[in-house]
Amino acid sequence: MADQQIYVAVIGASAASPEDLAAGEAAGRRLAELGAIVVTGGRGGVMEAACRGAKAAGGTTVGILPGLDRSDANAYLDVALPTGLGEMRNGLVARSGDALVAIGGAWGTLAEIAFARSAGKAVFGVGSWALGEDGVTAVATGAEAAERAVAAVSP
């Protein structure tokens, strides 16, 4: 089988702190540098920051949108996928990544972490939910989270 492309979902709040936005952008940039496709929920906050970082490094971005309108997508998406599923699209975001990077986050981020962990996917977090040894592996920076996520799924 030919080499498969790695997809890493970057999750986090749409109403994010400046620190979370910087970490999200750093994660997206590093993921692109490592050749991963960046998957997000396609809207603002951490999602937009990760896409901005990925695009700055020449990467590819995919957004799984909650609504039916592609115009709701952030400006840094290459592929905008409207679902009409609202918050239920969080499961699609989580299952689309081979691993996940969680930056800060609110309830939607927690749901995405739960979906990812129930599927056996690794989650690396910067200032995100602490859920014990079977939850999120805490790391210090967005770039480190990106590196750990890619390493977790690389052959």
Phi, psi and omega in degrees: 000138179292161177304134178264145176290142176265134176246128176236126177273133174251121185239153179166174187289149173284330174258086189250155176287161176303324179294318179293322178296318178296319179294320178296317179295319178296320179296313179300317179299312183293322177300316178297318178300328180273359176088009180276149170275133182264124178249134176220181173282358169081002183250218187268194178065226181300323180300312179294319180299317179297318179293320178300315179297317180297316181294324179297333180260012177082018183274178180250136183235143178231134177240130178257101189277147180285330184261193182258357188251117178298337181291349175282352184288152175288164188286355186253015180270139170273322181232121178247118183248100177286137183245332186070014185262357183060220181296341180296342178292346178303324177296322178293319178300311183296320182280344180282334179274143173287333173211168182232149171244121179252124179245114181054227170116160179240207185299322179297323177295319178298318178298317180296321176300315180298315178299317181295312182293325179293338177267003178080017181272142178285141177232127179244126188238144174246108181060032184254195183296134175260113188236024179084186188293339178262010185255249186257130173277115182284136176227167188275328187223162175298320179296318179295319178300317179298313181298317180293321180296314180295318179298325182294335184244000179281142179294000000 
